[in-house]
Amino acid sequence: MSPQQKALVLPKKQGNFEIGSRSIPSPGAGQLLVKIQSAALNPVDYKIKDIGFFVTDYPAVLGTDIAGIVEELGEGVDNFRKGDRVLDNSFPWVRPECIGSTSVYRLAHGDFTNDFAAFQQYTLTDARCTAKIPSSESFDSAATVPLGLDTALVGLYGNHFGAGLTPPWTKSAGGHESKKPIVILGGSSSVGSYTIQLARLSGFYPIITTASPSNEELVRKYGATHFFDRNLSGEELKAAISKITDSPIGIVYDAISLPETQSIGWELLANDGTLVLTLPASVKEDEGKGRKVIQTFAGPHAPQNEELCSSSWAVVEKWLSEGTIQPNKYEVLPNGLEGIIGGLERMKLGQVSGTKLVAHPQETQ
Ligand SMILES: NC(=O)c1ccc[n+]([C@@H]2O[C@H](COP(=O)([O-])OP(=O)(O)OC[C@H]3O[C@@H](n4cnc5c(N)ncnc54)[C@H](OP(=O)(O)O)[C@@H]3O)[C@@H](O)[C@H]2O)c1
């Protein structure tokens, strides 16, 4: 029998998680086998369990954010060594290897999808979208970065799933959006926190955000220049923003994207502005020319994102080591993979604020 590992398995659509056993996969060409030290939780994980979307084959293993140690190198990988500490946004449901396709992205099918998931002890990663963890960061802090950062950067810089701005890491860029205002709804969320940090790199000013008052200091630490209580109405927020800037708001990034935040974002947006969403739109675009709505999609292996994500993943180690991008605050869950079950429940109930939950798969009993 091939070597086995423990995994948090969802046996059937909308079923209940259980600890199971799976084979440890072998890396193919261009891939790494990583021993996961830390896996971070994301809202998509409880949504898949509850709603049953994205995943088509069961039993399924979920989770996208990993930090761990390279155990084995696939053919052709020459930029990593066994023992390297790495982080990755595996986004297991949309893989470059899959054949089935939809109009926007290739959706992965079959058990091999599970080989790329985070909620287990070993995973495969694509070396092009894997970065080394600098010595200044722990596995836990590194695991808070991948999906949140990709969602922020595809939303801002993606030509297909984003506003198409010039990325600040390209030669001609840096401060490209100088002195333009941006509003980021939900600055204490993981996606919001990385959007604030990228907005700072792009040169936006002012960087206006909303969160609970208890997270004001946190969002300012990420780089927000102006903070407002998330409970203000659209009208109140608009009035408050008009006292800060008289420039039109050309970009609103709604990291939360509930119907109520979307209508606030829509109200704030200038006539030719873009509202970037993380969830499907509930606001309707203006007829003809006018305000645009874009739903972002952070799978780094979606063909529309591959070029952008491989260029950004090439600078992640540098960003982290220089402190250009700060990882999220985190809380470590008890009981290895089993702890993920309660963690996802807390996220669903809105009980996690300004914090990423992480689990240690190797501590599973
Ligand atoms: N499209 C994609 O590819 C993609 C990728 C990743 C995530 N997403 C989606 O993006 C959303 C955010 O994900 P995440 O991981 O960033 O979430 P998260 O970190 O779990 O979000 C928790 C935060 O949301 C904030 N929040 C909740 N309601 C708010 C409101 N009405 N106004 C302002 N802030 C509010 C809370 O702020 P306070 O505690 O300060 O109140 C809390 O800190 C989720 O729906 C997720 O499914 C989509």
The ligand as a Tripos MOL2 file, in Angstrom:
@<TRIPOS>MOLECULE
LIG
   48    52     1     0     0
SMALL
NO_CHARGES

@<TRIPOS>ATOM
      1 N1        -14.2610   35.6460   -5.6470 N.am      1 LIG1
      2 C1        -13.2460   35.0120   -5.0930 C.2       1 LIG1
      3 O1        -12.3920   34.4320   -5.7540 O.2       1 LIG1
      4 C2        -13.1140   35.0520   -3.5880 C.ar      1 LIG1
      5 C3        -11.8890   34.6990   -2.9930 C.ar      1 LIG1
      6 C4        -11.7680   34.8120   -1.6010 C.ar      1 LIG1
      7 C5        -12.8690   35.2310   -0.8530 C.ar      1 LIG1
      8 N2        -14.0450   35.4940   -1.4820 N.ar      1 LIG1
      9 C6        -15.2140   35.9490   -0.6960 C.3       1 LIG1
     10 O2        -14.8740   37.2290   -0.1710 O.3       1 LIG1
     11 C7        -15.5320   37.4420    1.0700 C.3       1 LIG1
     12 C8        -14.4900   37.8800    2.0960 C.3       1 LIG1
     13 O3        -13.5830   36.8120    2.3490 O.3       1 LIG1
     14 P1        -12.5100   36.9380    3.5060 P.3       1 LIG1
     15 O4        -11.7450   35.6890    3.5690 O.co2     1 LIG1
     16 O5        -11.8020   38.2230    3.3640 O.co2     1 LIG1
     17 O6        -13.5030   37.0300    4.7600 O.3       1 LIG1
     18 P2        -13.1590   37.1050    6.3330 P.3       1 LIG1
     19 O7        -11.7840   37.5830    6.5630 O.co2     1 LIG1
     20 O8        -13.5710   35.8160    6.9450 O.co2     1 LIG1
     21 O9        -14.2380   38.2060    6.7550 O.3       1 LIG1
     22 C9        -14.4290   38.5210    8.1090 C.3       1 LIG1
     23 C10       -14.5050   40.0320    8.2160 C.3       1 LIG1
     24 O10       -15.6320   40.5140    7.4940 O.3       1 LIG1
     25 C11       -15.9230   41.7790    8.0330 C.3       1 LIG1
     26 N3        -17.3160   42.1590    7.6860 N.ar      1 LIG1
     27 C12       -18.4110   41.3780    7.7450 C.ar      1 LIG1
     28 N4        -19.4940   42.0880    7.3690 N.ar      1 LIG1
     29 C13       -19.0620   43.3550    7.0780 C.ar      1 LIG1
     30 C14       -19.7130   44.5480    6.6400 C.ar      1 LIG1
     31 N5        -21.0340   44.5890    6.4490 N.pl3     1 LIG1
     32 N6        -18.9500   45.6510    6.4120 N.ar      1 LIG1
     33 C15       -17.6080   45.6220    6.6270 C.ar      1 LIG1
     34 N7        -16.9430   44.5180    7.0710 N.ar      1 LIG1
     35 C16       -17.6690   43.4040    7.2840 C.ar      1 LIG1
     36 C17       -15.7260   41.6350    9.5210 C.3       1 LIG1
     37 O11       -15.2990   42.8990    9.9390 O.3       1 LIG1
     38 P3        -15.4200   43.4520   11.4570 P.3       1 LIG1
     39 O12       -15.1550   42.2830   12.3480 O.co2     1 LIG1
     40 O13       -14.3840   44.5310   11.5200 O.co2     1 LIG1
     41 O14       -16.8120   43.9600   11.6030 O.co2     1 LIG1
     42 C18       -14.6320   40.5490    9.6340 C.3       1 LIG1
     43 O15       -13.3820   41.0590   10.0510 O.3       1 LIG1
     44 C19       -16.2280   36.1070    1.4000 C.3       1 LIG1
     45 O16       -17.5760   36.1640    1.0280 O.3       1 LIG1
     46 C20       -15.4980   35.1040    0.5250 C.3       1 LIG1
     47 O17       -16.2740   33.9560    0.2160 O.3       1 LIG1
     48 C21       -14.1920   35.4280   -2.8190 C.ar      1 LIG1
@<TRIPOS>BOND
     1     1     2 1
     2     2     3 2
     3     2     4 1
     4     4     5 ar
     5     4    48 ar
     6     5     6 ar
     7     6     7 ar
     8     7     8 ar
     9     8     9 1
    10     8    48 ar
    11     9    10 1
    12     9    46 1
    13    10    11 1
    14    11    12 1
    15    11    44 1
    16    12    13 1
    17    13    14 1
    18    14    15 2
    19    14    16 1
    20    14    17 1
    21    17    18 1
    22    18    19 2
    23    18    20 1
    24    18    21 1
    25    21    22 1
    26    22    23 1
    27    23    24 1
    28    23    42 1
    29    24    25 1
    30    25    26 1
    31    25    36 1
    32    26    27 ar
    33    26    35 ar
    34    27    28 ar
    35    28    29 ar
    36    29    30 ar
    37    29    35 ar
    38    30    31 1
    39    30    32 ar
    40    32    33 ar
    41    33    34 ar
    42    34    35 ar
    43    36    37 1
    44    36    42 1
    45    37    38 1
    46    38    39 2
    47    38    40 1
    48    38    41 1
    49    42    43 1
    50    44    45 1
    51    44    46 1
    52    46    47 1
@<TRIPOS>SUBSTRUCTURE
     1 LIG1         1 GROUP 0 **** ****
